[in-house]
């Protein structure tokens, strides 16, 4: 199976591998984001002997026994009799004095659960062999909070990690590499549902329609990803009822704290804060503030950061009873089709366009360079209006306003002029305006207006 994306992460790991000294790498990120595949690709590209072990939720002795067996098989050694992890780690690091070895402990938090003081044990072994072993030690974990805690000043491992990789979802561009057969429009639609999680994207069949993929993978009884969202949440959160309530409110477009509290039926403010904090740490919810007022807590909003979760709670969770007794085609036509095309995808297209601007900015193709990007809050007391513009950038010259249209018809001159007039009326002083269009533009000549077509996003 072809390995897609993660070029920079792979290069950073290969750089660690190229040295002759001991190195300690830590990779973390939410489930299904591709941590294990990244390391497996690294191992596939090297001739260095590698010991890859996925830790299990079992007692220390069981993990040690299983890891010992892997070590024996990889290095062609007799059966090892270790019963504690410290002794086994010291043995592996000792072997790496003679030749370079890679040791990978996947799902490190599972081993950490069963071994008291594991962080201190690892710290002791790393310190002991820092100057004499060639071991390339890599630990991985899906519990983001736990893995982040290993880097804190109070943790024994603080200062010992040579490379940290926080593996996040792929953006729309890398995700589209999994389904090259789709048109740019359909790539937008597919990304709007499955986001940047490689595990989901590998399941997509670009010889079938967007509708067929959605039905087959998520919008039918016994679909491949039918229980993916709830299973992921239940694995990390005990009170799933509160989570369901919060996600339902967020999926309906409520983003402000007070609105989520009133719409979600969560019992109290502190409970809601706890739920939101947990979901943020799991990287399925994010908190955003307007770029022109970043410290104003009242203007901050909470948004679902995982597309499959957003789709699930907007269309599937809400109609679970109907899904179980209806034909999947009828279900899609009745509960998904219209809203998906007219509301859901156009909104997600905005996020894709924002990602495009970030990609272009990082590649040095935007001048002047963008220094801030996000929502812009406006408040006009004279006209008694307030609200947010979804995509505004700020650079050394000032603000640039972006309008995104996922419409069946081209953008006309009158539409452009109307949008610009609304921006000016709101008091946002821009030196340039830009538009993204799914279907192009009519003939027009307007100063300080940039026009971007959907094909440019995938060029």
ABEGO torsion letter per residue (X at the ends): XBBBEGAAAAAAAAAAAABABBBBBBBBEBBGAGAAAAAAAAAAABABBBBBBBBBBBBAAAAAAAAAAAAAAAAGBBBBABABAAAAAAAAAAAAAABBBBBBBBGAAAAAAABBGAAAAAAAAAAAAAAABABBBBBBBABAAAAAAAABAABAABGABABBBBBBBBBAAAAAAABAABBAAAAAAAAAAAEABAAAAAABBAABBAAAAAAAAAABBGBAAAAAAAAAAAAABABAAAAAAAAAAAAAGBABAAAAAAAAGBABAAAAAAAAAAAAAAGABBBBBBAABAABAAABBBBBABAAAAAAAAAAAAAAAAAAABBAAAAAAAAAAAAAAAAAAAAAAAAAAAAAAAAAAAAGABOBBBABBEBBBBBBAAAGBBEBBABBBBBAAEBBBBBBBBBABBBBAAAAAAAAAAAAAAGBBBABBBBBBAAEBBBBBBBGBBBBBAAAAAX
